[in-house]
Structure formats: C-alpha cells, structure tokens
Amino acid sequence: MAAATRVSRVIGAVNIGSFRISAMIAGLSDTGELKVLSSFHRAAQGIKRGYVTDMGAATYAVRDAIERAEQMANTSVSSVWIGCSGAGLASRIVQRDIEIGGGRIEEEDVEQLLLTAGDSIQPDGRIVLHAQPAHYWLDGAHGVANPRGLHAERLGVDIHVMLADGAPVRNLTEAVQNAHLNVEAVVASPIAAGHACLTPEERDLGVALVEFGAEVTTISVHAGGMLVGLATVPKGSGDITDAIASAFGVRRFQAERLKCKYGSAIASPADHREMIPVNAPGEEGGGPIARHADDKNRIPRAELVSVITAELARLSEEIGKGLRAMGFGAGSGGGGHGGHGAHGGQLVVLTGGGAELAGLADYAQSALGRPVRIGKPLAMSGLAEAHGVPGFTTLAGLVLYAAADPVDIRSLAPAYQHATRFAGDGLVTRLVHAMKAYF
C-alpha cells in the first residue's frame, strides 16, 4: 500500500488460543488494498482447550498482545474480531426457497428469501455465530452467485449457520471487553482459517481443513464454496509436548523445545545414531538428567520421534473418524443443493501451530490415505515472515474475513438487529460483494 494511499479503515484481530494469544492490525485503503500494519503474539494465559478458565489472566494476555501490536503499528484500535475454536462449535446448512412463478427475480425477492431463511433458523438453545448465504439455486441451476435479473419458477438459497455454546462465547467476549475493546464479531476458527489458506477452487471442489492447535484440533469440510461439516477433537500439539515431558521426565518447556527443534513425524535410519541435548545452549549441567539420557544429558533422537509418532497415530485415528463421519471422500464431488451428504473431495489441508512439525504432511498422507498439504496464510502485504506460517493462519484469516465484510442474514430481521453493523451500500449490492468474496 503506497504511502500516499489513504487508509480508510483499520482492522484489529485477536486469536485466543490455548498456546498463544496473537493480535494483528491491518489497514484497508480507500482503493481496497489490505496491508498488515503489525502482528504480535505472546504466551496464552487463562485458556484451556479453547475455553476461558481464568478471566483475569486471559484479559491481561489479550490486553498485552493488542497493546504491543498497537505500538508496532503506531496506531490504536477500539474494536477487534476474535477467533473461537472451542465453545462446542457446530455447523449446519439451512435450505429455503420461495415461489417466483417464472418471473424476473428482483431485489425484493432476494430480500424476502433471506428473511424467510433467517426466520427458519433453529439454534436449539445455542447462539448463532454466523448465518451467511453461501449460494443460490433456481429451478435446476445450483451454485448461482447473483440471481437478480434471472427468471425462475423457484428461487432458493443455502445458508451456512455456525452454532456455539453461549456461555463459553460470552466468556471469550468478556475477556476481550475487560481489556477495553469492543467485539466486532466472534468468528469460528474454521471460517477464518479457510479464508486464509484455502483457494476458492478447493472450497468449491471439496477439501478438508484440519486445524492442528495446541489443545484442540478442528476438522472442517468445505464443498460447493461453503463449510458443510465440522468436528472437533480435544487433542492437539500440546498433548505431544506432554507425552515427551512424561516419557523423558523433563520440564514442559524442555519438551516443547525438543519437539520443535529436533522432532519429526517421520523416522530416519540415522535417528538411532543421533544424540540430542535436552538442555539449551548455556544450560548444560542444569536440572535433572532426563530418562534414557547419557552422561551429557542427551537422548536418542529415535526415541523422541517414537514418542511423537505414537501420539500422532492416536490423533490421526480421531481425524480419520471425523472425516468418515462427515462423508468426506465418499461418492461424487460435493457442492450444490441437496448434495451435502457425501463430499467427494480428497485433499486434506493441515494448518495451525501443530502443522509446523517437520515431516507432518508425509506422515498424514500415509495415515489418512489422502493427498495432504500444509496450509499457511496466503500472501498478505506487510505480513512478517515469522507470522506467515501455519500457526498464524487463523489470525490472518480474521483480518481477511473482516475486510471481506460478509453479509449475515440476521441483520435483515428485526429480531437480530443487535448484529447489524452495515451502512451505506444497499442490501443486494452487499450480497453481490459477499458472493464474489466467496467464489
């Protein structure tokens, strides 16, 4: 973004994870260019498996992260978009249609359809995080981005609804509000991560996105341009760290260092000959000798890899169960109206901090029997190289999601006016923009 280009909007985002709390500030120019102004992360406090467990500690960590980001960006933010990976996330597709009678589809028809769809959402005692039109369908044509001006007997829409448990979301929101910030929206992490590391073609043809977090692994299936299935596993890369600490009798920070610096998901014949130091440089002689270590407190790399792969095997089994339960890879390609029962995509994209483990893509490809790639944020102007890695995919996605400003149909109905943030453009113009962002 050129220096002369005016920043018309500043976007703040905070991703509240179990391992780290990260913040990003970006500027959106009056020409629509997005540039990252700063990004910062720090150790998480008061968060366990995606849930707030200590309000004071969580608030402090959020405030610290956003203040550091503000200092780096030399600007301040008063409101932020926050990511959510816990809170019992659940995904649902709501399909509704109305009679057109062969006539031309006007703006009022689209609005009536969306109002009808909004009224039919049944949260069943939970809260709705998102309720967004993914695409329209008319008569025999599916996947229509903008139906205005076309003729049809019936006009329908697929609405993607993301549900969550109310109390955990309120705790996340309160932790941020206590840090003197307004909450623009709580965004489910699979939605944000998908914006950052999946291509429109992947989301259309069918892809599984596995966000490998510290204490929660989220599995989402995307087809026909929208999220169509969701499952969570209460395990993550932190469980690998704990297994290493337990196996060798070392501190958690030592186990994390061993995993990140020497760990791998793929065993090598040379591992048995390689001895790796438990202590960091300068710490030699400090602390107890690790289990199975030599007199220099070094352990065989082969044993470290063995512990890691044993944990990965358990996690891969859970991921595989989740994918099968959602019908991923079964039948022909997913996508249009009525075709969400079996999703024919094969590609699995791994992202999240745990996806930075060496050799993970090869391991997962063998364990899941599908092609696998590692997902990281797509190119963003101004994004620091250190934050262009899988561990910051959701954070980057929050900013991209906010910049896209997608329509939420609840803003159309009086019962949901608390969610309204829109001004300026007309309804249909906003819908057209949202559809373009989706495809």
Residue pairs with C-beta under 8 A, 6 or more apart in sequence:
1 7
1 27
1 29
1 33
1 34
1 35
1 381
1 382
5 29
5 30
5 31
5 33
6 29
6 30
7 27
7 28
7 29
7 30
8 28
8 29
8 30
9 27
9 28
10 25
10 26
10 27
10 28
10 37
10 75
10 77
11 25
11 26
11 27
11 28
11 77
11 81
11 399
11 402
11 403
12 23
12 24
12 25
12 66
12 69
12 77
12 79
12 80
12 81
12 181
13 23
13 24
13 25
13 26
13 80
13 81
13 82
13 83
13 395
13 398
13 399
13 402
14 21
14 22
14 23
14 62
14 65
14 66
14 80
14 81
14 82
14 83
14 176
14 181
14 398
15 21
15 22
15 23
15 82
15 83
15 189
15 192
15 392
15 394
15 395
15 398
16 44
16 47
16 52
16 58
16 62
16 82
16 83
16 84
16 172
16 175
16 176
17 44
17 47
17 50
17 83
17 85
17 213
17 214
17 353
17 394
18 44
18 47
18 48
18 49
18 50
18 213
18 214
18 215
18 216
18 236
18 238
19 43
19 44
19 213
19 214
19 215
19 237
19 238
19 353
20 41
20 42
20 43
20 44
20 214
20 353
20 391
21 41
21 42
21 43
21 44
21 45
21 47
21 58
21 61
21 62
21 65
22 39
22 40
22 41
22 42
22 65
22 387
22 392
22 395
23 39
23 40
23 41
23 62
23 65
23 66
23 68
23 69
23 80
23 395
24 36
24 38
24 39
24 40
24 69
24 387
24 395
24 396
24 398
24 399
25 36
25 37
25 38
25 39
25 69
25 70
25 72
25 73
25 75
25 77
26 34
26 35
26 36
26 37
26 380
26 382
26 399
26 403
27 34
27 35
27 37
28 34
28 403
29 35
33 381
34 380
34 381
34 399
34 400
34 403
35 380
35 381
35 382
36 380
36 381
36 382
36 383
36 384
36 396
36 399
37 72
37 73
37 74
37 75
37 382
38 69
38 70
38 71
38 72
38 73
39 69
39 72
39 383
39 384
39 387
39 392
39 395
40 65
40 68
40 69
40 72
41 65
41 387
41 392
42 61
42 64
42 65
42 68
43 61
44 58
44 61
44 214
45 54
45 57
45 58
45 60
45 61
46 52
46 53
46 54
46 55
46 56
46 57
46 58
46 59
46 60
46 61
46 175
47 53
47 58
47 61
48 215
49 86
49 215
49 216
49 234
50 84
50 85
50 86
50 87
50 168
50 213
50 215
50 216
51 86
51 87
51 168
51 171
52 58
52 168
52 171
52 172
52 174
52 175
55 171
55 174
55 175
55 178
58 175
59 175
59 176
59 178
59 179
60 179
62 175
62 176
62 179
62 181
63 179
63 180
66 77
66 80
66 179
66 181
70 76
70 77
77 181
78 181
78 182
79 181
79 182
79 183
79 184
80 176
80 181
80 182
80 183
80 184
81 183
81 184
81 185
81 187
81 398
81 399
81 401
81 402
82 172
82 173
82 176
82 183
82 185
82 186
82 187
82 398
83 186
83 187
83 188
83 189
83 192
83 394
83 395
83 397
83 398
84 129
84 164
84 168
84 169
84 172
84 186
84 187
84 188
84 189
85 188
85 189
85 211
85 213
85 216
85 218
85 232
85 394
86 168
86 216
86 232
87 164
87 165
87 168
87 169
87 172
88 126
88 164
88 165
88 168
88 232
89 129
89 162
89 163
89 164
89 188
89 189
89 190
89 218
89 230
89 232
90 126
90 162
90 163
90 164
90 230
91 160
91 161
91 162
91 163
91 190
91 220
91 227
91 228
91 229
91 230
92 160
92 161
92 162
92 163
93 134
93 158
93 159
93 160
93 161
93 226
93 228
93 340
94 117
94 120
94 121
94 131
94 158
94 159
94 161
95 156
95 157
95 158
95 159
95 337
95 338
96 113
96 116
96 117
96 120
96 156
96 157
96 159
97 113
97 137
97 154
97 155
97 156
97 157
98 109
98 112
98 113
98 116
98 154
98 155
98 156
99 153
99 154
100 109
100 138
100 151
100 152
100 153
100 154
100 155
101 153
102 151
102 152
102 153
103 151
104 149
104 150
104 151
105 138
105 147
105 148
105 149
105 150
105 151
105 152
105 155
106 148
107 148
107 426
107 427
107 428
109 147
109 155
110 147
110 148
110 155
110 427
110 428
110 431
111 412
111 427
111 428
113 155
113 156
113 157
114 133
114 157
114 409
114 412
114 431
115 409
115 412
115 413
117 133
117 157
117 159
117 409
118 131
118 159
118 409
118 410
118 412
118 413
118 416
119 413
121 128
121 131
121 159
121 161
121 410
123 163
124 163
125 166
126 163
126 164
126 165
126 166
127 163
127 164
127 165
127 166
127 169
128 161
128 162
128 163
128 410
129 162
129 163
129 164
129 169
129 185
129 186
129 187
129 188
130 160
130 161
130 162
130 187
130 188
130 191
130 408
131 159
131 160
131 161
131 162
131 408
131 409
131 410
132 159
132 160
132 406
132 407
132 408
132 409
132 434
133 157
133 158
133 159
133 160
133 407
133 409
133 431
133 434
133 435
134 158
134 159
134 160
134 224
134 225
134 226
134 438
135 142
135 143
135 144
135 145
135 157
135 158
135 224
135 225
135 226
135 336
135 435
135 438
135 439
136 144
136 145
136 146
136 147
136 155
136 156
136 157
136 158
137 143
137 144
137 155
137 156
137 157
137 158
137 336
137 337
138 144
138 147
138 150
138 152
138 153
138 154
138 155
138 156
139 152
139 153
139 154
142 224
142 335
142 336
142 337
142 339
143 204
143 224
143 225
143 335
143 336
144 150
145 432
145 435
145 436
145 438
145 439
146 431
146 432
146 435
147 155
148 428
148 432
156 337
158 224
158 226
158 337
159 409
160 226
160 227
160 228
162 188
162 191
162 227
162 230
164 186
164 188
169 186
172 186
173 183
173 186
176 183
177 183
184 402
184 421
185 402
185 421
187 397
187 398
187 401
189 211
189 213
189 218
189 394
190 209
190 211
190 218
190 220
190 227
190 230
191 227
191 397
191 401
192 393
192 394
192 395
192 397
192 398
192 400
192 401
193 209
193 211
193 351
193 352
193 375
193 393
193 394
193 397
194 203
194 209
194 220
194 222
194 227
194 397
195 397
195 400
195 401
195 404
196 375
196 377
196 378
196 393
196 394
196 396
196 397
196 400
197 209
197 349
197 351
197 375
197 376
197 377
197 378
197 390
197 393
197 397
198 207
198 209
198 222
198 349
198 375
200 225
200 438
200 439
202 222
202 345
202 347
202 349
203 222
203 223
203 225
203 226
204 223
204 224
204 225
204 335
204 439
205 223
205 333
205 335
205 345
206 221
206 222
206 223
206 328
206 333
206 334
206 335
206 343
206 344
206 345
206 346
206 347
207 221
207 222
207 223
207 345
207 347
207 348
207 349
208 219
208 220
208 221
208 222
208 323
208 328
208 345
208 347
208 348
208 349
208 370
209 219
209 220
209 221
209 222
209 348
209 349
209 351
209 375
210 217
210 218
210 219
210 319
210 348
210 349
210 350
210 351
210 352
210 364
211 217
211 218
211 219
211 220
211 351
211 352
211 393
211 394
212 236
212 237
212 350
212 351
212 352
212 353
212 354
212 355
212 360
212 390
213 236
213 237
213 352
213 353
213 354
214 236
214 237
214 238
214 353
214 354
215 234
215 235
215 236
215 238
215 239
216 232
216 233
216 234
216 235
216 236
217 232
217 233
217 235
217 236
217 315
217 318
217 319
217 352
217 354
218 230
218 231
218 232
218 233
219 230
219 231
219 232
219 233
219 319
219 322
219 323
219 326
220 227
220 229
220 230
220 231
221 227
221 228
221 229
221 230
221 323
221 326
221 328
221 334
221 343
221 345
222 228
222 345
223 333
223 334
223 335
223 339
223 340
223 343
223 344
223 345
224 334
224 335
224 336
224 339
224 340
225 335
225 438
225 439
226 438
228 326
228 334
228 340
228 343
229 326
229 327
229 328
229 340
229 343
230 326
231 322
231 325
231 326
233 315
233 318
233 319
233 322
235 314
235 315
235 318
236 352
236 354
237 259
237 352
237 353
237 354
237 357
239 311
239 315
240 259
240 263
240 307
240 308
240 311
240 312
240 354
240 357
241 252
241 255
241 256
241 259
242 252
242 255
243 307
243 308
243 310
243 311
244 250
244 255
244 258
244 259
244 263
244 304
244 307
244 308
245 251
245 252
245 254
245 255
247 291
247 303
247 307
248 255
248 258
248 278
248 290
248 291
248 292
248 293
248 299
248 303
248 304
248 307
249 288
249 290
249 291
250 258
250 278
250 287
250 290
251 287
254 278
254 279
254 287
254 290
257 280
258 276
258 278
258 299
258 304
259 304
259 308
259 357
260 356
262 276
262 301
262 304
263 304
263 305
263 308
263 357
263 358
264 305
264 308
264 357
264 358
264 359
265 305
265 308
265 309
265 312
265 357
265 358
265 359
265 360
265 362
265 363
265 364
266 305
266 358
266 359
266 362
266 363
267 302
267 305
267 306
267 309
268 305
271 300
271 301
271 302
271 305
272 300
272 301
272 302
274 300
274 301
274 302
275 294
275 296
275 298
275 299
275 300
275 301
276 298
276 299
276 300
276 301
276 304
277 284
277 296
277 297
277 298
278 287
278 290
278 293
278 297
278 298
278 299
279 285
279 286
279 287
279 297
284 296
284 297
287 297
289 295
289 297
290 297
290 299
292 299
292 300
292 303
293 299
308 357
309 363
312 360
312 363
312 367
313 367
316 363
316 364
316 367
316 368
319 368
320 367
320 368
323 329
323 348
323 368
326 343
327 341
327 342
327 343
328 343
328 345
329 343
329 344
329 345
329 346
329 370
330 342
330 343
330 344
331 341
331 342
331 343
331 344
332 342
332 344
333 343
333 344
333 345
334 340
334 342
334 343
334 344
334 345
346 370
346 371
347 370
347 371
347 372
347 373
348 364
348 368
348 370
348 371
348 372
348 373
349 372
349 373
349 374
349 375
350 360
350 361
350 364
350 372
350 373
350 374
350 375
350 390
351 374
351 375
351 376
351 390
351 393
351 394
352 390
352 391
352 393
352 394
353 390
353 391
354 360
355 374
355 375
355 390
355 391
356 389
356 390
356 391
360 374
361 372
361 373
361 374
362 372
364 372
365 371
365 372
374 390
375 390
375 393
376 388
376 389
376 390
376 392
376 393
377 383
377 387
377 388
377 389
377 392
377 393
377 396
377 397
378 396
380 388
380 396
380 399
380 400
383 396
387 395
387 396
404 434
404 437
405 422
405 430
405 433
405 434
406 434
406 437
406 438
407 422
407 430
407 431
407 434
408 419
410 416
410 419
411 417
411 419
411 420
411 421
411 422
412 427
422 430
425 433
